[in-house]
Amino acid sequence: MKKNTIGVLCFILWYLVIWGVSSIPSKSLVNIEKFSLDKIAHFSIYLVLGVLFNRISKENKLKPKWVFTGFLFLVASSMFEEYHQKWIPGRSVSIFDWLANLSGLTIAYLFGFIHDKS
């Protein structure tokens, strides 16, 4: 399997894991009581997604405008992913969770942007 294919598969798998876990009713999940641990988890999950996207963007030699468009899609998707929890039993929508998601994606985007310039 080509290196590029593995990167794309990792990205898709991670994306599906995010959506899958966010669709699990809260009674089935480990309860993270501490505010900071929950936000660190959100940040980290989306940081990994952003880094995976950077990798496949670089391997496919995407132009900067397409990388930016891809990140905008991921930002919108993270917003929708947070909002869809409204319909999951025991889950709720949190702007702070989304801001943690956004922060992870933003750091990954900036890291990729700075790394490509050097």
N, C-alpha and C positions, 0 to 999 in steps of 0.2 A: 504494500500500500504506500502511495506517495506521501511524503511529509506534509504536503499541502492538504491532502485529503484527511489526514489524521487531525490537523489543526481545525478544519471545518467540522469534523465529527465531534471533537472535544467541545467546540463552541456550541453546537446544536444540543449535545447531551447536557451541558451545563445549563443552557437556557431552559431545557425541558425539566431539569431537576428543580430549578427555581420555581417554575410554574407548578410543578407537581407538589412540592413541599408547601407552597402558599395555598394550595387547595385542600390541604388536610385540616379537618376540624381541630380546633385548639385543644380539645380534651385528649387527642391522640399524640400531642407533641410534648416534648420536654419543656417545662415552664422555666423561662429565664426571667427571674424576678428583678434583677438589677437593670435599671434603665440603660446604663452604659454598655452592658454586654449585648443587649438586644441591638442597639445601634451599631456597635462594632461588627456584629454578625451581618447586619444589612449592608454596611459599608464594604466589608470584606467580600461578600458574595458578589456584589456588583463590581468591585474592583477586579476580581478574577474574570468576570464576564468581559469587562472592558479590555483587560490584558489579552484575553483570547481573541477578541475582535481585532486588537492591534496586530497580533501575530498573523492572522489570516489576511488582514489588509496589506501588510508588508509583503507577505509571500505572494500575493496576487498583484502587487504593485499598483494598488488603487491610487487614483489621484486624490489629493487632499480634499477636494469638494465632495468626493464619494465617501471618504472616511468620515468627514463631518456629518454628512447625511446619514450614514450608518449609526453614528453616535446619537444623532437626534432621534432616530427610530428607537434606539435602545432607551433613551430618556423617556420617550412617549410610552414605550412598552412597560417600563418600570412603573410609570404612573398608573397605567391600566392594570398592571399586576397587583398593585397595592389596592386599587379601587375594587377589583373583582372580589377581594376578601370580604366585602360587604355582604355577599351572599353565602359565605362559608360559615357554618354554625360555630359560634364561639369566637370568631375572628372579627376584627374591626379595621376600618380604614384609619391610617395615621399619617398625617402630613410629615411628622418627624421621621417616620420610617422611610417615606419617600425621599425626604431630604438626605437621609443617610445613603440611600440607593444612589441618588443623584451625585452625592459627594464622591462615592466610589467610582462611578463612571467618569466624572470630571477629572479626578486624579489620574485615572488610566489614560484618558484622552490627552491630557497635558503631558504626561510622561511620554506617550507615543509621539506627540508632536515635537517635544524638545529632543527626544532621542533621534528622530529622523533629521532634525536640523544639524545635529552634531556629526 
